[in-house]
């Protein structure tokens, strides 16, 4: 049995795991992150001999913008930025979590798992996850945890889903022999986010944070989505994935996000079905005047975006498998254009003076046009936040200088991580 921090992180299997998760150049730096989590645990709770260490990655979305909630297809990947924890089971019937960089302590009693009015996001998500475990027949119990994250908040990299999957992995490991797979953890994370945090998300974020690698997901049957690991990486093809902050406002975007699935479903329901997966463009064209009157023009545009975006995912997957990276980039560009013009999630209608995403995309598109290579698009839910740029490795430094000089915002290189949510101790 591994009894100390040094024994665990100096073992050959854990060193190999860390290299897979973070790359060899970051391995020592990442060990120090886990050491800080251990030190934080000791400062808050005391004894550390029985600690387990956990990681859940953030995610990037390559294709399939706002398609999961209407049972569409997505192309996504886990990334090296992650949420980690040092945690140990306790017999108090209470989950207690401290988070690096955030004040206060989240304390959740397991004898009261109903939603609590006014509860903060962290505590609400933990409570919702514990409720989801119990609802699905899994065991729950108390634990103490110290958490830290490099998944940038409000970045479209799914910091909330990363945290949800982390808590799922802790409960799965400590109380369920690691039995929960990526799909079940994602269902429980979605349950917590939808019902305890009032965020109308699909399962894309949680799936990409739990599974690992670059994957395509078909949500035709959302309770049992079809997942396929996609070989090949942008890095090996000569491209860097870059996330760019846009300086967008930090207002509550829940209503903006909710309007997208709601309007798509309004179009679907006009045909007696629940989601746009069961609608075709010809069906829409045949009743266009009626739909414009009842659902509105934007709803029709969003439904058409869904149909084309789902088809684009299939083309992207085929192109990656064939090594046709220029075709992949063309479809990323097309996805971005559709999100801007049809889906309309590049800025808030209620705050049209603030168009950080649109402006950053314009600057990036001009750069790519001059370069003659690359692609960009809104990243994540949209309306405010970040964009994704895919650029040749050699162009990143010049692009960074351009962004810092023009918008003054930050740029982060990300890369695909093949390992999903994990308890490091199980590899020792």
FILOPA-484303 format. One line per field, with one value per residue (C-alpha): y, z, x; residue in one letter; residue number from 1. Coordinates in steps of 0.05 Angstrom, whole numbers, plus 5000, padded with zeros to 4 digits. Each point is the difference from the previous one (the first is absolute). Layout:
<rs>
c2 (Y; ...)
c3 (Z; ...)
c1 (X; ...)
aa (A; ...)
i (NUM; ...)
</rs>
This chain:
<rs>
c2 (5000; 5070; 5037; 5067; 5055; 4986; 4926; 5013; 5054; 4967; 4933; 4983; 4991; 5066; 5036; 4970; 5020; 5072; 5003; 4977; 5051; 5061; 4986; 4988; 5074; 5015; 4937; 5031; 5062; 4956; 4959; 5065; 5015; 4934; 5016; 5066; 4963; 4953; 5059; 5035; 4937; 4993; 5073; 4993; 4929; 4973; 4929; 4982; 4927; 4973; 5052; 4984; 5047; 5015; 5037; 5019; 5037; 5060; 4994; 5033; 4997; 4992; 4992; 4995; 5068; 4996; 4933; 4953; 5026; 4984; 4930; 5018; 4983; 5032; 4996; 5016; 4984; 4998; 5048; 5005; 5054; 4965; 5002; 4959; 4979; 4968; 4963; 4949; 4965; 5019; 4968; 5065; 4998; 5068; 5022; 5058; 5034; 5056; 5030; 5034; 5073; 5002; 5024; 4959; 4926; 4959; 4954; 4952; 4955; 4936; 4994; 5061; 4997; 5041; 5065; 5058; 5070; 5048; 4947; 5016; 4966; 4954; 4975; 4994; 4957; 4954; 4992; 4986; 4948; 4964; 5000; 4972; 4943; 4982; 5006; 4951; 4950; 5014; 5007; 5067; 5020; 5057; 5024; 5058; 5030; 5055; 5022; 5041; 5015; 5025; 4999; 5073; 5023; 5032; 4973; 4950; 4946; 4974; 5015; 4982; 4933; 4984; 5012; 4958; 4942; 5006; 4993; 4941; 4967; 5009; 4969; 4945; 4982; 5008; 4967; 4961; 4964; 5046; 4969; 5063; 5008; 5065; 4998; 4991; 5053; 5047; 4986; 5015; 5063; 5024; 4985; 5044; 5056; 5001; 4992; 5028; 5057; 5018; 4992; 4970; 4962; 4935; 4946; 5022; 5034; 4944; 4946; 5035; 5012; 4928; 4957; 5023; 5012; 5029; 4969; 5006; 4991; 4986; 5020; 4969; 4957; 5048; 4950; 4954; 5046; 4968; 5018; 4989; 5016; 5037; 4987; 5055; 5068; 5071; 5004; 4944; 5032; 5064; 5042; 5031; 5007; 5069; 5028; 5076; 5041; 5055; 5044; 4986; 5023; 4954; 5009; 4940; 4966; 4946; 5029; 5009; 4927; 4975; 5036; 4956; 4931; 5030; 5032; 4938; 4958; 5049; 4985; 4925; 5001; 5033; 4932; 4960; 4979; 5023; 5015; 5024; 4932; 4977; 5057; 5011; 5064; 4981; 4994; 5070; 5028; 4969; 5039; 5060; 5055; 4967; 4989; 5072; 5022; 4951; 4988; 5060; 5009; 4990; 4933; 4977; 5022; 4964; 4936; 5004; 5011; 4937; 4959; 5024; 4999; 4927; 4982; 5039; 4956; 4938; 5034; 5022; 4930; 4970; 5054; 4988; 4925; 5012; 5051; 5055; 5056; 5057; 4972; 4998; 5073; 5019; 4969; 5034; 5066; 4981; 4982; 5068; 5036; 4961; 5015; 5074; 5008; 4946; 4977; 5073; 4986; 5048; 5057; 5016; 5034; 5039; 5027; 5012; 5053; 4945; 4952; 4973; 4933; 5031; 5050; 4947; 4955; 5057; 5013; 4925; 4989; 5057; 4968; 4931; 5030; 5032; 4936; 4955; 4945; 4987; 5007; 5033; 4998; 5019; 4950; 4970; 5028; 5068; 5070; 5019; 4965; 4971; 4978; 4940; 5011; 4944; 5025; 4972; 4991; 5053; 5053; 4998; 5049; 5053; 4990; 5007; 5066; 5024; 4982; 5031; 5063; 5008; 4973; 4992; 4933; 4933; 4942; 4928; 4940; 4936; 4929; 4936; 4955; 4926; 4985; 5018; 5005; 4958; 4981; 5000; 4950; 4945; 5003; 4991)
c3 (5000; 4982; 5066; 4984; 4948; 4978; 4991; 4957; 4955; 4992; 4978; 4927; 4981; 5029; 4966; 4934; 5015; 5014; 4935; 4962; 5036; 4997; 4956; 5024; 5003; 5051; 5043; 5058; 5001; 5004; 5058; 5038; 4987; 5033; 5057; 5011; 5002; 5053; 5040; 4996; 5023; 5059; 5019; 4998; 5024; 5031; 4988; 4927; 5001; 4967; 4944; 4929; 4942; 4943; 4934; 4951; 4936; 4968; 4928; 4933; 4947; 4928; 4967; 5018; 5032; 5038; 4972; 5059; 5033; 4937; 4994; 4947; 4990; 5028; 4991; 5065; 5040; 5070; 5011; 5046; 5044; 5057; 5068; 5054; 5071; 5060; 5036; 5053; 5024; 5067; 5040; 5018; 4945; 4977; 4937; 5013; 4944; 5000; 4933; 4985; 4984; 5026; 5069; 5045; 5009; 4967; 5051; 4976; 5048; 4965; 5039; 4963; 4925; 4976; 4963; 5048; 4983; 4992; 5004; 4965; 4936; 5031; 5057; 4955; 4950; 5054; 5030; 4931; 4984; 5067; 4985; 4930; 5028; 5048; 4947; 4955; 5056; 5015; 5069; 5029; 5062; 5031; 4979; 5010; 4939; 4980; 4928; 4950; 4927; 4938; 4959; 4987; 5025; 4949; 4944; 4965; 5026; 5047; 5068; 5031; 4964; 5018; 5073; 4995; 4970; 5053; 5056; 4962; 4995; 5075; 5020; 4949; 5026; 5075; 5004; 4935; 4983; 4940; 4966; 4966; 4927; 4961; 4977; 5070; 5031; 4944; 5012; 5074; 4985; 4952; 5053; 5050; 4951; 4973; 5065; 5053; 4962; 4950; 4940; 4940; 4972; 4961; 5015; 4953; 5054; 5050; 4948; 4973; 5071; 5021; 4940; 4977; 4932; 4938; 4992; 4959; 5037; 4969; 5047; 4960; 5061; 5054; 5057; 4962; 4954; 4947; 5012; 4953; 5015; 4941; 4984; 4979; 5032; 4977; 5032; 4957; 4938; 5013; 5035; 5069; 5034; 5031; 5046; 4999; 5054; 4971; 5060; 4996; 5055; 5058; 5005; 5013; 4932; 5021; 4962; 4937; 5004; 5015; 4940; 4952; 5018; 5014; 4931; 4966; 5036; 4981; 4927; 5014; 5040; 4941; 4966; 5060; 5022; 5058; 4969; 4934; 4990; 4974; 4951; 4930; 4961; 4950; 5056; 5022; 4929; 4990; 5059; 5001; 5001; 5058; 5040; 4990; 5029; 5059; 5020; 4969; 4949; 5049; 5023; 4927; 4990; 5062; 4977; 4932; 5037; 5039; 4937; 4963; 5062; 5014; 4928; 5007; 5058; 4956; 4947; 5051; 5028; 4931; 4982; 5064; 4988; 4929; 5022; 4959; 5049; 4951; 4995; 5076; 5003; 4946; 5042; 5064; 4961; 4974; 5071; 5024; 4944; 5015; 5074; 4985; 4946; 5014; 5073; 5020; 5064; 4987; 5042; 5045; 4967; 5064; 5001; 4928; 5015; 5030; 4944; 5025; 4966; 4934; 5001; 5019; 4945; 4950; 5020; 4997; 4933; 4969; 5029; 4972; 4932; 4996; 5025; 4951; 5052; 5063; 5026; 5056; 5032; 5063; 5055; 5049; 5015; 4971; 5011; 5041; 5016; 4952; 4929; 4973; 4949; 4963; 4974; 4973; 5057; 4971; 4998; 5073; 5025; 4948; 5015; 5075; 4988; 4956; 5052; 5058; 4960; 4975; 5053; 5060; 5016; 5015; 4955; 5023; 4961; 5014; 4978; 4999; 5062; 4988; 5074; 5025; 5073; 5044; 5071; 4997; 5058; 4957; 4955; 5056)
c1 (5000; 5025; 5005; 5032; 4996; 5072; 4988; 4939; 5028; 5068; 4971; 5014; 4927; 4977; 5059; 4977; 4929; 5020; 5039; 4939; 4956; 5045; 5061; 5071; 5018; 4946; 5006; 5040; 4955; 4938; 5028; 5007; 4926; 4981; 5048; 4964; 4934; 5029; 5028; 4933; 4965; 5046; 4990; 4925; 4987; 5064; 5025; 5018; 5022; 4936; 4996; 4981; 5014; 4952; 4999; 4945; 5019; 4968; 4977; 5001; 4946; 5024; 4932; 4927; 4986; 4934; 4978; 5001; 4937; 4960; 5030; 5052; 5073; 5063; 5075; 5037; 5062; 5027; 5057; 5061; 4970; 4964; 4968; 5036; 4985; 5032; 4943; 4985; 4937; 4970; 4944; 4965; 4947; 5026; 5038; 5048; 5038; 5050; 5022; 5066; 4990; 4928; 4979; 4956; 4986; 4944; 4966; 4945; 4962; 4980; 4936; 4972; 5011; 4941; 5017; 5013; 4976; 5058; 5054; 5066; 5021; 5053; 4957; 4939; 5038; 5028; 4930; 4971; 5053; 4989; 4925; 5013; 5043; 4945; 4946; 5038; 5010; 5073; 5031; 5019; 5039; 5037; 5069; 5047; 5034; 5047; 4990; 5041; 4988; 5036; 4936; 4988; 4931; 4953; 5045; 4956; 5048; 4946; 5028; 4932; 4995; 5073; 4982; 4937; 5038; 5054; 4948; 4969; 5068; 5012; 4934; 5008; 5069; 4989; 4931; 4986; 5065; 5009; 4939; 4972; 5018; 5005; 4928; 4971; 5044; 4979; 4926; 5009; 5040; 4945; 4948; 5036; 5012; 4928; 4962; 5045; 5035; 4945; 5047; 4963; 5059; 5003; 5052; 5056; 5042; 4997; 5013; 5061; 5027; 4991; 5018; 5069; 5031; 4966; 4931; 4937; 4934; 4933; 4943; 4944; 4986; 5023; 4996; 5048; 5041; 5044; 5073; 5058; 5073; 5030; 5074; 5047; 5015; 5004; 5069; 5028; 4969; 5039; 4946; 4992; 4932; 4996; 4947; 4995; 4965; 4956; 4987; 4925; 4953; 4986; 4924; 4956; 4994; 4951; 4941; 5043; 5023; 4930; 4971; 5039; 4972; 4932; 4995; 5026; 4948; 4945; 5015; 5001; 4935; 4965; 5010; 4977; 5070; 5043; 5068; 5030; 5034; 4932; 4991; 5027; 5014; 4946; 4949; 5019; 4996; 4932; 4970; 5047; 4948; 4964; 5064; 5022; 4934; 4996; 5073; 5034; 5055; 5057; 4972; 4997; 5072; 5022; 4965; 5035; 5067; 4987; 4988; 5062; 5044; 4983; 5018; 5066; 5021; 4996; 5043; 5051; 5006; 5010; 5051; 5041; 5000; 5024; 5053; 4967; 5013; 4985; 4929; 4996; 5019; 4949; 4945; 5024; 4995; 4931; 4978; 5023; 4963; 4936; 5005; 5009; 4946; 4948; 5008; 5016; 5039; 5058; 4973; 4942; 4941; 4989; 5072; 5016; 5053; 5043; 5021; 5066; 4991; 4981; 5057; 5052; 4974; 5005; 5073; 5015; 4966; 5042; 5063; 4981; 4983; 5069; 5032; 4962; 4992; 4959; 4929; 4962; 4931; 4961; 5016; 4951; 4932; 5016; 4970; 5062; 5066; 5050; 5015; 5038; 5055; 5036; 5067; 5065; 5049; 5047; 4945; 4980; 5053; 4981; 4926; 5012; 5035; 4942; 4947; 5037; 5013; 4929; 4952; 5046; 4969; 5033; 5017; 5008; 5026; 4963; 5012; 4960; 5007; 4989; 4983; 4931; 4978; 5045; 5022; 5075; 5006; 4969; 5062; 5050)
aa (X; X; X; X; X; X; X; X; X; X; X; X; X; X; X; X; X; X; X; X; X; X; X; X; X; X; X; X; X; X; X; X; X; X; X; X; X; X; X; X; X; X; X; X; X; X; X; X; X; X; X; X; X; X; X; X; X; X; X; X; X; X; X; X; X; X; X; X; X; X; X; X; X; X; X; X; X; X; X; X; X; X; X; X; X; X; X; X; X; X; X; X; X; X; X; X; X; X; X; X; X; X; X; X; X; X; X; X; X; X; X; X; X; X; X; X; X; X; X; X; X; X; X; X; X; X; X; X; X; X; X; X; X; X; X; X; X; X; X; X; X; X; X; X; X; X; X; X; X; X; X; X; X; X; X; X; X; X; X; X; X; X; X; X; X; X; X; X; X; X; X; X; X; X; X; X; X; X; X; X; X; X; X; X; X; X; X; X; X; X; X; X; X; X; X; X; X; X; X; X; X; X; X; X; X; X; X; X; X; X; X; X; X; X; X; X; X; X; X; X; X; X; X; X; X; X; X; X; X; X; X; X; X; X; X; X; X; X; X; X; X; X; X; X; X; X; X; X; X; X; X; X; X; X; X; X; X; X; X; X; X; X; X; X; X; X; X; X; X; X; X; X; X; X; X; X; X; X; X; X; X; X; X; X; X; X; X; X; X; X; X; X; X; X; X; X; X; X; X; X; X; X; X; X; X; X; X; X; X; X; X; X; X; X; X; X; X; X; X; X; X; X; X; X; X; X; X; X; X; X; X; X; X; X; X; X; X; X; X; X; X; X; X; X; X; X; X; X; X; X; X; X; X; X; X; X; X; X; X; X; X; X; X; X; X; X; X; X; X; X; X; X; X; X; X; X; X; X; X; X; X; X; X; X; X; X; X; X; X; X; X; X; X; X; X; X; X; X; X; X; X; X; X; X; X; X; X; X; X; X; X; X; X; X; X; X; X; X; X; X; X; X; X; X; X; X; X; X)
i (1; 2; 3; 4; 5; 6; 7; 8; 9; 10; 11; 12; 13; 14; 15; 16; 17; 18; 19; 20; 21; 22; 23; 24; 25; 26; 27; 28; 29; 30; 31; 32; 33; 34; 35; 36; 37; 38; 39; 40; 41; 42; 43; 44; 45; 46; 47; 48; 49; 50; 51; 52; 53; 54; 55; 56; 57; 58; 59; 60; 61; 62; 63; 64; 65; 66; 67; 68; 69; 70; 71; 72; 73; 74; 75; 76; 77; 78; 79; 80; 81; 82; 83; 84; 85; 86; 87; 88; 89; 90; 91; 92; 93; 94; 95; 96; 97; 98; 99; 100; 101; 102; 103; 104; 105; 106; 107; 108; 109; 110; 111; 112; 113; 114; 115; 116; 117; 118; 119; 120; 121; 122; 123; 124; 125; 126; 127; 128; 129; 130; 131; 132; 133; 134; 135; 136; 137; 138; 139; 140; 141; 142; 143; 144; 145; 146; 147; 148; 149; 150; 151; 152; 153; 154; 155; 156; 157; 158; 159; 160; 161; 162; 163; 164; 165; 166; 167; 168; 169; 170; 171; 172; 173; 174; 175; 176; 177; 178; 179; 180; 181; 182; 183; 184; 185; 186; 187; 188; 189; 190; 191; 192; 193; 194; 195; 196; 197; 198; 199; 200; 201; 202; 203; 204; 205; 206; 207; 208; 209; 210; 211; 212; 213; 214; 215; 216; 217; 218; 219; 220; 221; 222; 223; 224; 225; 226; 227; 228; 229; 230; 231; 232; 233; 234; 235; 236; 237; 238; 239; 240; 241; 242; 243; 244; 245; 246; 247; 248; 249; 250; 251; 252; 253; 254; 255; 256; 257; 258; 259; 260; 261; 262; 263; 264; 265; 266; 267; 268; 269; 270; 271; 272; 273; 274; 275; 276; 277; 278; 279; 280; 281; 282; 283; 284; 285; 286; 287; 288; 289; 290; 291; 292; 293; 294; 295; 296; 297; 298; 299; 300; 301; 302; 303; 304; 305; 306; 307; 308; 309; 310; 311; 312; 313; 314; 315; 316; 317; 318; 319; 320; 321; 322; 323; 324; 325; 326; 327; 328; 329; 330; 331; 332; 333; 334; 335; 336; 337; 338; 339; 340; 341; 342; 343; 344; 345; 346; 347; 348; 349; 350; 351; 352; 353; 354; 355; 356; 357; 358; 359; 360; 361; 362; 363; 364; 365; 366; 367; 368; 369; 370; 371; 372; 373; 374; 375; 376; 377; 378; 379; 380; 381; 382; 383; 384; 385; 386; 387; 388; 389; 390; 391; 392; 393; 394; 395; 396; 397; 398; 399; 400; 401; 402; 403; 404; 405; 406; 407; 408; 409; 410; 411; 412; 413; 414; 415; 416; 417; 418; 419; 420; 421; 422; 423; 424; 425; 426; 427; 428)
</rs>
